Amino acid sequence: MGKLKREAKELLKQVGGKENIKTVSHCMTRMRFVLFDEKKAHIDEIEKIEWVKGTFTQSGQFQVIIGNNVQVFYNDFIEVSGLENMNKEMTKNEMKTNQTWVHKSMGILGEIFAPLIPAIICGGLILGFRNCLDGIKFFENGTKTLCDLYPFWIGVNYDLWLISEAIFCFLPVGIVWSISKKMGTTQILGIVLGLTLVLPQLWSGEGMTSMSISYVPDFNFGYVGYQGYVIPAIMSGFALVYLEKFWRKISPDAISIIIVPFCSIVSAVFISHIVLVPLGSTIDHFMASIIYNGLTSQLKWLIAIVFALLYAPLVMTGLHHITNMIDMQLVNQFQGTILWPMIALSNIAQGSAVLAMIVLQRKNVDMKKNNISACLSCYLGVTEMALFGVNYKYKFPFVCALIGSVIASLFSVSQGIAAMSIGVGGIPGILSIQSEFIFKFIIGILLAVIIPFLLTYIVGKKKLPSEDLYVRNDHIQENEDICSPLMGHVLSLSEVDDKVFSQGLMGKGFAVDLKDGRVVAPLSGEIVMTFPTKHAYGIKRADGLEILIHLGMDTVELNGEGFTCFVEVGDFVKQGDLIAEVDLDFVRSKGKSLVSPVVITSQHQVSLIDVKDIQHCEKILELHKAA
């Protein structure tokens, strides 16, 4: 049995069962459902499932954020549901009926670039490594590079150059192949068409000069190389797709295996090189120039603000892959991109907001694991877990991260920070930054870390619900530790100025001189007593262990003033749940002591752990098993 089958069964139940699922697939971090009736999906219950980081609906898909274990979760879900393994294409076809043409167009462009991202990121990182080898003068008082000192690294640098040059030189090949794959046409024809876009670059002696071709035709329809171009490759790819579909439609079946590929590739090459590619390159240059000029103009501050505010929402809609096309245009035309550093800083800012939530919720066992994995993923460039599982869930961390992203992006464009190419969209992305901007980018990283962290922490201290700050655990065990419901200085019961407690007539336990007004459940169980004056509470665990919490001395005389009760008799609480609050200043002003006894009123044997001061939810009593 798979390790996540229990959670998979619960998810199946909460999405409305097998009969409510049209299709299901997954991507890097999400389960993607197309449901017959989305109203049957119980979102609150789904988000309580362990491993689920959050949910959202986008363009006909009900998406459940799982995180890095999505493949394992998906496999177990398919097994327990009895659904056949539905691929992404089936899911996308089902959801298209609910999409606008804008979503469809952006979605297609995103899907074209998604398979290419690993190679492009790899190329960007290799450029960064090569920059460290022969671009930055680390040695001999800043006069020599590693390659200058050690010939071995010259060979390494050349080998790395071959990889990065191949990736970016043959990018049009990858684009046309991806389009053919996406549109369901012959992929090898896409590769051939893509090669015709870059081979003339090789004939002319540019690019990968190690290859030599002896024959260059005199009459070649003005072919030129389009190494690294994006829009010409996209236009050519779609031309090939529709030409192939046209020839397949009109060709007799008996000879289609000959007619379709021959006519498709020949007509696509001629139309592409004579009409589409020159037009596309003009558009490519125009768009890149507009963006570059905007990012270097007097209005660059406005563009930085708008982009920083929009990028994270674009990620949430799945439309962020379109920025990869823009980045590659900028790299191809201007040998660098000012846009990509802002993307990396945006991701870092979202991760930093989660880092603050880690600190705020450090005693919340349910959120601790989720927060840590979301933060690490975000710092490494995968933001979905952070966005859906933490930041957007609580709203204020998302806003704080956007503010930090804006400030970091303003600094980035003001300094003209540029990357050699796209890379890992997080802290490791520093390897893709051009050498002259590395130290400035480090300052940008610090802004993207410090500002969202501080804002989220400050706002969270005031805004985060108290119960989210403390230990919560859906997997309650009867042998869980007894933790302190109170915060303050610990006293023995013999020091309490009340003989009922000091002489142990109520039972064994301890007392706390309160330093904080929050009162949380010391264990998981049922509320069996709440005093009308809100100053005393009894909680009983499933194994019969019972605890009395008495807030202050003689506070019954206050008739409930200064106390807030959040529970009723019969409520079930989990360890760490907020059950009451005390207005410490008010109680002191009435001359009442804030020394509060906590007593085991059942027959269980306990001993007090030797501590002077205690925090909420820290272990305070040792429970001894009966002989």
N, C-alpha and C positions, 0 to 999 in steps of 0.2 A: 504493500500500500504506500502511495506517495506521501511524503511528509506534509503536504499541504492539502490533502484530500478533505480533512474536516472543514477547513476554511472554504475550500472550493464548493463543498455541499451547501454550506451556509449561503455563499454568494448565489448559487443556483436558485436556492429557495427565495432569496430576497429580490432577485430580478424578475420574479414571477414564474419561475420554473421553466423547464425545457420548452413547453408549449408557447411561451411568450418570446422566444428567441428566434429571430429570422436568421441572423448570421452572427458569428463572433470570431474575432481575430485578435492579434496583439501586435504592438510595435516594440520600441526599445524599453518603455516603462509602463505601458498602459494596456489594459484589456479593452477592446473596442466592440461594443454590442450595437446591433440594429435590432430594436425591439418592436413587437407588434403594438404594444401599449406601454409607453414609458411611465404612465401613471401607476402601473403595477410594481414598479421598482421602488422599494422602500429605502430611500437614500440614507436616512438616519441609521437604520439597522445595518446597511452595507458599510457605512463608515465606521461602525463599531467592530467590524471583523478585523482580526489580527492580520497584518500585512497590507491591508487597504489603507492608502495614504489620503484618499479623497476621491471625489467624483465630479463630473461635469458633463453637460450635454453640448455638443457642437456639431452643427451641420448634419443633423440626422443620426449622429452617433452618440450613444450613452457610453461614456468612457470612465473606466475605473482605474485609478492610479495604483499600481502595485510596486513599482520600483525595479531594482536590479534582478529580483527573483521572478519576473513576469513570465519567463519561459517555463519554469518549473510549475508555477501556478496555473498557467494556461494548459499545460499538458495534463495536470491533475483534473482541471475543470472539464476538459474534453472527455476524460475517462469517466468521471462520475456522472456527467450529464448524458452520456450516450450520444452526443452530437458528433457528426463526422467532422473531421479536421477542416474547418472552413478557412480558406485563405483570405488575404487582405483584399484581393481583387473582388471577390464575391461580396465582401462587406461594403466596399466602396461603391459597387454597382447598386446595392440596395439603398445606400444612403443618398445617392445622387438625386433622387426624386425630391429630396428636401433641401437641395442646395440651390443658391442663386448662381448665375453665370459667373459672377465675380469669384465666389468660393470655388467653383469648378475650375476656373482658369488658374487661380493661385494654387489650388490643390495640385493640379497637373504639373505646374512648374516646380512645386516643392518635391513632388514624387520623382521628377526627372533628376533633380540634384541630390536627393537623399542617398542613392547608391554610390554617388561619386564622392561624398563627404569624407569617408575614411582615407581615400587616396589624396584628396586635396589637403586634408589636415596633415597627413604624413609628409607631403611635399613642403608644407609650411614649417613643420618641425625640423625637417632636414635642412631647410634654408637657415633656420635658427642655429642648428648645430654647426653648420658650415661657417656661419657668421662668427661663432665662438672660436673656430679654428683659424680663420684667416682674415677676419674683419675687425676684431677687437684686440688692441695692443695691451695685453695684460702684463707683459714682461719687460724687464730691463728699463724701468722708469717710464713705461708707456711708449716704448719705441719699437717693440717687436711683438709679433703674434706667435701662436703656438707653431704654426707652419714655418715661420721664419727660423725657429730654433731647432725643430726636429723634422727632418725629411720624411720620417714615417707618416706623419700626419698629412703631408702633401698627398700621398697616395690615398689615404682615407678620405680626404677632402674631395679628390677626383671621383672616387667611387660613389660618394654621396651625391656629387654633382650629376652623375649619370642618372640616378634615381629621380632626383627632383626635376631635372631637365626633361626626362621622359614623361613625368606626370603632367607638367604644364604644357609641354610641346604638344602632347597628344590629347589634351583636354577635349578638343572638338570631337575626337573619336569616341571618347567616353560619353559625351553628351548625345551624339546621334545614336550610339548603341542603346543608351538608356531610354531614349524616345521610342526606338523600335521595340524594345522589350516592354515598355509601358503600354504601347498601343497594339501589341499583339501581332506585329509584322516580323519579317525575317531579320533576325539580329545581325547575321553576318553581312547582309547588305548594308545595314547601318554602319558597321565597322568599316566597310570598303568606302562608303561615301565620306565618312569622317577622315579616312586616310587621304582622300583626294584634296581635303582642305589643308592638310599639313605637309604633304609630300612636295608641293612646289617650293615650300620654304627650304626643303632639303636640297632641291635642285639648284637653288640660287646660292647655295653655299652658306646660308645662314642657319642658325640653330645648331643641330647636331652635325657638325662638320666632319665627324669621323666617317660618315657614310658618303659614298661618292657614286654618282650616276653619270655615265659618260654621255648619254644621249639626251639632249634637250630639244624638243620640237620647235621648229621655226614658227609654226602656226598653232597657237595653243589657246585661242579665245581669251587672251589676256589673263590667264591663270596667275594668281599670286598666292603666296602662303598666308594662311590665316591661323598661325600658331597661337594658341591660347585664347582665341576669340570665342565669345559665348553666344551672342544673338545670331550671328551668321550660322553657327552650328545648329541652333534651335530651329531656325527657319528652314534650313536644309533638311533637318531630320523630319519635320512634319511634312515637307514636300514629298520626301521619299515614302512616308507612311501612306499618304493619300494617293500617290501615284501607284504604289503597289496594290492598294485596294481597288483602284480603278482597273488596272490591267488584269487583276485576278477576276474581277467581275465580268469582263468582256472576253476573256481568253477561254477557248474550249478546254475542257478538262483533260483531254487526251494529250495536249501539248503545253499545258499551263506550266509544267515544271521547267520548260525551256523559255517560253514567252514571258512569263511573269518576272523572273529575276533579271533577264536580259533587258527587257523594255523598261523595267522599273529603275535599275541603276543607271542606265544610259540616259534616260530622260531626266532623272533626278540630278545627275551630275551637270548636264548641260543647263538646265533651268537654274540650278543653284549657282553655278559659277558665273553665268551671264547676267542673271537678274537678282536672285535672292541674296547671294552672299555680298555683292557690292552694296546693295541696299541695307542689308543687315549690319555691315561694318560701319556704314554711315550713321545708322541709328545707334550702334554701339559707341562710336566716338562721341556722338552728340550727347547721349545720356551720361556717359562717364564724365564728359566735360562739364555738363550742368552740375552734377553732384560734386565734382572736385572743386569747381569754382565756388559753389555754394559753401562748401566746407572750408574754403580759404578766404572767403569774402568777409565784409564787415558784418554780415548777417549770420556768420557761422555760430554765434552764441545761440541764436534762435533755433537753428537747425539741430544743434546739439541737444537743446532742451526738449524739442519735439520728439527727436529720435529716442532719447533716453526714456521718455514717458511712454512711448509706443512699443518699444522692443519687447518688454516682458509680456504685455497683452498679446502681441503677435505670436509669441511662443505658445501662449495658452490657446490660441486659435489654430495653431499648426501652420501658420502662414510665414513663419520666420525664415524658412529656407529660401525665400525670394531674395533675401539680403545676400546670400552667397553669390548669386548672379551679379549683383551690383559690385560686390567686393572683387570678383574676378575681372570685371570690366576695368575697375580702377587699377588693379595690379597690372593688367595687360597694357594699359595705355600710359600709366604714370609710374610704373615700377614700384607701386606701393599703394596701400589703402588706409585712409584716415578713418574709415567707417568701422573697420573690424576692431580696433582697440576699444571703441565705445561699446561694442557687443560684449567683449570680454569683461569690461568693467561693470556692465549691467548684470551679467551673471554673478560676478563676485559680490556685488551689492546685495543681490537676493540671498546668496549664501551667508552673508554677514548678518542679515536680519534673522536667519535661522540660528546662527551662532548665539545671538542674544536670547533667542527662545530656549536654547539648550541651557543657558545659565538660569533663566527664569523658571524653567520647568525641570530643573535638575533632580527634583525629588518626585517627579511624576513618572513612574515606571512605564506607563503606557506610551508616553510621548518621547521618553529619553532615547530609545532605540530608533524610532522614526526620525527624530530631529537630527541625530548624529549622522545617520546614513544620508539624509536629505542634504545636510550641510556639505558633507564630503563630495557627494555627487555634483552639487552646484559649483563648488570650487574647482571641480574637474570638467565643468562645461555642460553637464546635464541638469537642467533646471526644473523639469516637470515635478519631481518629488517635492522640491522646496516650494514651488508655486502652489500646487494643488493640495499637498499634504500638510503644509504649515502656513505659509504667508497669506495666501488668499483665503484660507480657511478662517483665519483670525482677522483678516483685513488690515489691521494697523501695521503689521510687519511688512506687508506688501507696499503700503504707502511710504513707510519709512525707507524701504529699499529703493523705491523710485526717486525719492528725494536725494539719497546718497548717489544714485546713478546719475542724476542730473548734474550734481556738483562735480563728480569725477569726470563726466563727459565734457563739461565746460572747461575743466582744466586741460583735458586731453586735446581738444581742438584748439584751445588758445596757444598750446605749445606745438601744435602741428604734428603730434605723435602719429607715426605711421607704421604699419606692419608690412613685411615683405610679402605676406600672403595670409590667408586665414590659417588658424592652427587650433589648438585646444582652447575652447572658449571659456577659460577660467584662469587661475593663477599660472599654470604651466604655459599659458599663451605668451608669457614674456619672451620665450624662445623665438617667437615669430616677429618680434618687434625689431625694427631697424636699429642697428647698433648705437647710432647717435641719440636715440630716444629712450634707451633702456632705463636709465636712472630716472628720467622724468616719468616713465610709465610706472616705475616702482612707487613714486609719489602718488600717482593716480590710483594704484592698488590700495595704498594706505588710506586714501580718501574713501574708496569704495568699501573698505573694511570698517574703519573707525566710525564714520558718520551713520551708516545704517545700524550698526551695533548699538551705539549710544542712544540714538533716537528710539529704536525698538525697545531697548532696556528701560528707558525712562517712561515711555508711554505704557509699556507692558506692566510696570509696577503699579500703575494707576488703573489701567483699563482691563488687564487680563482677569477673568473671573477667578476668584480665590480658589475655587475647587480645582482649577486647572494647574495650580501651582504645586499641588501636593500629590502624594502617592495615590495612584489609582491602579487597580489590577483586576481584570475580569476573571482571573483564574485564582479564586480565593481558596485557601487551604486552612484547615482548622489549626494547624500548627504554626501559623504565621507569628512572627515576633510581636510582642506587645510594645507598641511605640508610644511616645509621649504625645498626648493631645494638646499640650501646652508648651509655651516657650518662656524661659526665664531661669531664675536661680533655684536649684533643687534643694529641698529640705527633707529631713526625715519626718515621719508622722509625729514622733515624740516632740518635735519643735513646734507643732501646731497648737495655737492657743484655744483649744477646744478638747475637753477630755474624751468626748465620743471618738474623736480621731486619734488623739495622742496616746490613749490607752489601748488602742487597737480594738475597740468594741465593734467597729464596723468591718474590720478586716485589715489585711496588710496592704501596704502601698507606699506612696510618697506624696510630697506636696511641692508646689511650684509657686514662687513669688513672681507673679506675671510681669513680663516685659513686653508682651504683645497681646492684643485683644482677641486674636483668632483662636478658635477651639475646633480641633479636628478629631475625627474618630480614631481612637487608638487601636482598633481592630475592626474586622468586618463582622457585622451582625445586625440584630434587630434592636431598634430603639424601644426599650421596655418601660422607660419612665422619663417624663419631662415635667418639671415642677411648674405650676402656673406662674410663678415669679421668674421663670426662665434662668434660674441660677444653678440648677442641678439636673443631671442627665444620667440615665442608666442604659447601658448597652450590653446585650447578651449575644455571645457567639454560639455557633451551631453545636459545639461540644459542651455547652453549659457554662463556660467561663463568663462571668458577669463583672462589669466595671461600673463604678459610680464616679462621676466627675462633679465636684462641688466647687463652684466658682466664688471665691472670696469667703470671708467670715462675716456672719450676721447680715449677709446681703439679702436675706429673705425680707428684711425690713424695708428694702427699696421698692417692693411691689412690682418688680420687673423693669423699673426705670434703669437705663444704662445697659440693658441686655437685649440682644436680638437672637431669636431662635429660628433656625432654618429647618427643623425636623418636627415630626409628630410621632406619637406612640404608634408602633406598627410599621414604621418606615424601615427599610433595609438600607444600611449604609456600608460603603466600602472603606477600608482603612485609608485614612487621609482625607476623606470627605469633610467639607466644612459643615459643622453642626450648629455653631453659635459664634457670636462675637460679643466682646465686652468693651464698653467705653471706659477705659482705664482712668482717664482724667475725671470723669463724672463720679465714678465710685470713690476715688480718692477724695474728691471735694465733699463727699458725704461722710468722710471720716471712717470708711470701712477698709479693712485689710484686704489686700489682693492675694494673700496666701491661699492657694486653692488645692485641697486634697484630691488625690486620685487613688481610689481604693478598690481592691479585688473583693467583692462581696460574696462570691461563691467560695466553695471549699478548696479551690485550687491552691497549691503551694507555690509561692513566688519569692524571689529575693531581688533586692534593689541593686542595680549596677552602680558602681561608685563613680558618679559624675557630679561636678559642681554646677554646671550650667547645661541646659538642654535646649535643643531646637525642636520645632515641630517634626514629628514622625521619626525621630531618632529612637533607637531601641533603648528601653529604660528598665524593663523587668525581665528577669529570667524565670521561665515557668519550669517547675520540677515535676517530673512524672511520678505518679504514685508508686510506692514500693510494691 
